[in-house]
Amino acid sequence: RAARRAAGAVKHAVDCVLVGRSRNAFCITRPPGHHAGINGLLDGGESCGFCIFNNVAAGAMHALSDENHRPKCERCAIVDIDVHHGNGTEEIVKRCDHPGRLFFFSVHLYDNDKKKGKQNNGFKFYPGTGDEDDVAHNVINVPIAPMWKNTQPRSRSQSPVPGNRHNTRHKSKQMAAAAVSGDGSLEDAPNDKEQSSTSSMEAQEGSKAAASQPPSPSRQTKQQTQPSFLYGTGREAYRRAIQQRLLPALRAFNPDLILLSIGFDASKGDVGNARHYRNGRQLQGIDLQPEDYAWTTRKIMEVADICCQGRVVSVMEGGYGRPREEKSESALLDKTMISDCAMGHLQALIDPRDVEKRRSE
């Protein structure tokens, strides 16, 4: 019943926005939906990630349907900014009868050692998809390397792929930055002292080896197949992906309605973006702050004001909370951070003008 109401809430919000009753809407729904495909569980998938019906896809299909009581929506864009790839939404978009009317963008963490050619017992950050675009179906995936990979981001002034980006999916892979790859198995995480001493010794040995030997062809090939490291890691990588990949493509698509699949599980400390180890430790994948969600919403609203009279429907996806301190008696997760992120998103949705400045004040 809750899943049906969640999907129905998005469809109702779409109607309210398209007829002009509301300028935009925020659907605070549970359960989430972006991992559910056409038939629910995707072929080869382990689970639907708590999802039953794809709420945002249901809203998009409803918007594109012929309804006499509201203005017609010719083009609908879905922007997924959950920390996990919206694999279910992508499947539905690809199966659409009119692919030119739908646009799908997803920025997410990507770490998959189980992919073809890699170890079968390696680590995979769920769902392990979303490392390639599908230009024919207006699908843009921007995988971001997790912070536990310890990849150095590029400088702010350096563009990840120089030159013309038109149809450059394969060029992007070839220009990918180097990545430190491990077997990714579920091992015990090293403690801080071991990690620091080991990294310093490896740095000294690595510098000596680099001075005496040229990089091997296998290492160069591995570097060329890591598109997730184009933008670095963390908040800066996320903002580069929004600025350089989402905004130009969204403006070019010129939608009549924008749907947001917004997940707050990319916030700093959230268990949804962590890598968990058997000894109880967890490593952070990304560290977004409430200001990042407010900034992202403001940027999308600026495009919406140009393309579709500010018509945006936001649909909540993930977001779980942070572990409490060891001294805390409560076993429940601390949801303070995701609440602040949701407030930043909502404030920018209502009034995007100078939202970061207003929040700081």
Disulfide bonds with the S-S distance in Angstrom:
none
